[in-house]
Amino acid sequence: MRIYNSYHNHNDETASTTVKNIVGRGIVFIIMAIIAFFISIHLFSEKSQLIMKADIEVEKAKFENAVKSYKARTGVFPEIAGNENNLRNIKSPDGKYSFDIFYGDEKIFTVPGDMEREIEDSNTVVPVKDNKGGWFYNKMNGEVQANLE
């Protein structure tokens, strides 16, 4: 009987140690998975911010080039405010050209907003920079900027 009990107790200790190792490793794995998840979320959000900024810069250059081309062809800067969603309405003084031909689209690009600062997505063009989203456009010199910051 004594041999059986000592053998049985040894198995209980080994099984208990194995269970503790498995549980310990499982907890470590879960903690590492949670940390990896949050790191990947952070990296993704930084990457998406960079992509958004790059999109805005590309669209800004497109917008500025369209304004400069329109001015070179027609002799005047276009009146964009109020026609952001229908650039075809912006006609040259002689009626030959519409701004959508120079811009390449019928609507101005919508600048993504900023949820932290409660700025909504907008393609509104304003003559005074107020950092409320959309675009700032100076009709006197053709300057274009994202109306953010």
Stockholm file with secondary structure:
# STOCKHOLM 1.0

chainA/1-149         MRIYNSYHNHNDETASTTVKNIVGRGIVFIIMAIIAFFISIHLFSEKSQLIMKADIEVEKAKFENAVKSYKARTGVFPEIAGNENNLRNIKSPDGKYSFDIFYGDEKIFTVPGDMEREIEDSNTVVPVKDNKGGWFYNKMNGEVQANLE
#=GR chainA/1-149 SS CHHHHHHHHHHHHHHHHHHHHHHHHHHHHHHHHHHHHHHHHHHHHHHHHHHHHHHHHHHHHHHHHHHHHHHHHHSSCCCCTTCTTCGGGCBCTTSSCBHHHHHSSSSCCCBCCBTTTTBCCBCCEESSCCSSSSEEEETTTTEEEESCC
#=GC SS_cons         CHHHHHHHHHHHHHHHHHHHHHHHHHHHHHHHHHHHHHHHHHHHHHHHHHHHHHHHHHHHHHHHHHHHHHHHHHSSCCCCTTCTTCGGGCBCTTSSCBHHHHHSSSSCCCBCCBTTTTBCCBCCEESSCCSSSSEEEETTTTEEEESCC
//
